[in-house]
Amino acid sequence: MMIIDRFEGDFAVVETDSGMTDISKELLPENTEAGDIILLTDSGYIIDEQATTERRKSIAERLSRLKGGAK
């Protein structure tokens, strides 16, 4: 799994299973954002929409619990 951590200049800083790496923004889909989960396919990088949505939902739920929301 690869997660976009942030953008720095012409590169995306990406968290991978083996650590952090840089990927040229030119290689990513135009609408890529920090927090997106990306996959490398035969035709290039794509955003894993389902995994990204699930990850964002999980993070929002954890944050809510930390702030004293739903338990």
N, C-alpha and C positions, 0 to 999 in steps of 0.2 A: 504494500500500500504506500502511496506517496501523497503527502498532504502539503499544499502550498502554505508556507509559513508567512512569507511576506515578499514584497518586491523591492529590489534595490537596483536602480538604474535600469539596464536592459536585461536584467536577470530576475528569475523567481528563485527564492530560497526555498528548497523543498526538503521536508522531513521524510526520510525513507527508513526502512527497517534497519539499515546499516549506518545511519547517521544523516547529516545534512549535506546537501549538494546544491549546486546552482544549475538551472536550466534556462537557456535563452528564452525570453518572452516570445520571440518569433516562432518558436516551436509549439507554443501553447494556443488553445482556442482563444479567440479575441475576448470573450466574456469571462475569462478565468479570474477568480477573486481569491484573496487570502482565505484559507479555510477549506477550499475545494479539495476533494480527493480526485486525483488524476490517475489514469491508467495509460500505459504505453501499449499501443496496438501496432499491427503491421503497417497501418496508414498514418501513424503518429500518435500524439497525445490526445486523449479525450477526457472530459469531465465525467466521473461516475456520479450522475445526478442522484440516484437512489441512495448510495452510500453517503454522499455529501449531506443530503436532507436528513437522513437518520442520525448522522454525527451531530449536525447542528441542533436537532431536536433533543438529543441526549445531553448536550452541553447546556442548553437552555433549561432543561429540567433540573440538572445538578445545580446550576446557578440559583434557580428558584428555591431549591431546598436549602442552600447555603444562606440565602437571604431570609429564611424563615417562612417560606411559602409552603406549598403542599408537601406532606410527609409521606 
